[in-house]
C-alpha cells in the first residue's frame, strides 16, 4: 500500500511540475532581431542565447565549413574583446558558456549570475555590432578548426554521424560534414567570408533569448540600449534545398581507425523534427532501447548476451531526421544474427500494438526527459531559441508535453509501418580500419 501511495504521489508531483507553463514575452526590434524573454526569479541566475538560423546546410560548393568557422570567429574576438577574454570573464563570475554549430543552427550561449545581465547583453551585442572579419582573424581561426578536426578524427566512433549523413543524402547538403573541407577554407577569399556574413548573420536571421532572474520591463530597456544600434540588413534570407527521393535499402561498410570493437547501425531516414511522426518515433526508440528494461537491451544484452550495448536514437533535424539503432556485438556474435533479432522486434511493433503497460512506461520516460530538459534556465533558453528557429513557434515549449501525451498506441504501430521497413533501411557495418 505504501508503494502505491508513493507512486501516486510521484505521479501527481510529476504532472504538477509538467503543467507549469513557461511564460514568455516575444517582440521584434526595428532592425529585425527577434527577442524572447522568460522571467523566473526562483534563483539569481540568467541564461542568454544568441542563435542564428544558419548551419552547414547553407554552404554552397567551395565554402564548406564557413558556418563552423564563423562560430569560431564571432565567438572568440570582437573589436572590443580580444580572443580568449570572454571565457576568462564569465568563468571568473561563476558562469559557463559555449558556442555550437549544427546542420541547421549556430548558437552562442552563457549562464551567469543575474547581476551580470548587462555583461551578457554587451557581449552578444558586440558579436552583432563589432565582429572582426579580416584575413588575420580568418587565418588564426582556420588553424584552430584544423586542430579541432584532427581531434575529432581521433575520437572512437566519432565518425558515425557523418557516415549516416553521407549514406542517407545524395543531393541535400546535410550530406556534407559540419566542420567542412579544409581545402575550401584554405582557398576561399576574404570577400567570400564577407558575403557569407552579409547573407546569414543579419538580425532578421537571429533570435536573442534571455531567461531567468530578470524584470521584463527593465530588461526590455536594456535590450533596446544594447541592440537597437545593430543595423538592419534586410529580410531573412530565402532558403531552398533540394529534395531527396525516397530512400532505397542499402548495405555499406565504413571504417574507423580509432575503434577495436565493430558496430552495427540499423537505420532509417525519417521526417523533419517538426512533423508529428518525429514525436511518435521517439516512442519507438524508447520502447526499443530506453533503459535496461527496454526490449532490445533486455533481449540482446541481458538474456542472450549477444551485445555489449544497444541504443536506438532519433536524430531530429529541420529538413530530414535519422533513426538509428546502434549495437556493439559481443564475442563471436555476427551482424546477421543481430540484424535478425532487430527485425523480429520491429516486426512485432508493426504487427502487434504494444501493451498498455509498455505504453505508459514510455510516456512517463519521455515526459521525464522533457521536464528535465527544462529544469534549468539554460535548458529553457536554448529550447526557446530552437523552437523559434526550427518550428517558427517558441510557444512549442508549452506544447511538446501535450503532443507526447496525445500519441496513441495505434499511431506507434502506424509510424513503424510507415518508416521502419526493410526496403527503406540502411545497414551500416562500422568496422575497425586495418592496414592489411
Helices and strands as residue ranges (DSSP letters): H 2-18, E 25-28, E 34-39, E 45-52, G 56-58, H 66-76, H 85-92, E 96-101, E 106-113, G 114-116, H 117-129, H 135-153, H 160-168, G 173-175, H 182-187, H 190-200, G 203-205, E 206-212, H 216-227, E 250-256, E 263-270, H 276-289, H 295-296, I 297-303, E 307-315, E 321-329, H 335-351, H 356-373, H 377-391, G 394-398, H 400-406, H 409-419, G 422-424, E 425-432
